[in-house]
């Protein structure tokens, strides 16, 4: 009886390990990424990260928080995609802060434009 249970257990383990559908799908492994994450800020240049850290406690952003314009010479920040703790302090119900940082000849980014733009949800 013990031998049958051992064989059954090993067979079940082998089937689980060899089953390609366990833990993944056709497109690859399933990942549950949180939409607002500090990791979406850490890829920004240091000088921009420091400005955000000075303005925002516990910053978390979505992937859409920043984009590059003109290759990598300008970075545009879209504050509707940033949370400070649990709130978005850079937006009103209709508009959100946007900033454009330009790269200098020395490779440092500085603020070149700051403006408020209508939120997509508010346009309706």
ABEGO torsion letter per residue (X at the ends): XAAAAAAAAAAAAAAAAABAABGBBAAEBBBBBBABBAAAAAABBAAAAAAAAAABBGBBBBAAABBBBGEAABBBBBAAABBBEABBAABBAABBBBBBBBBBAAGBBBBABBBBBBBAAAAX
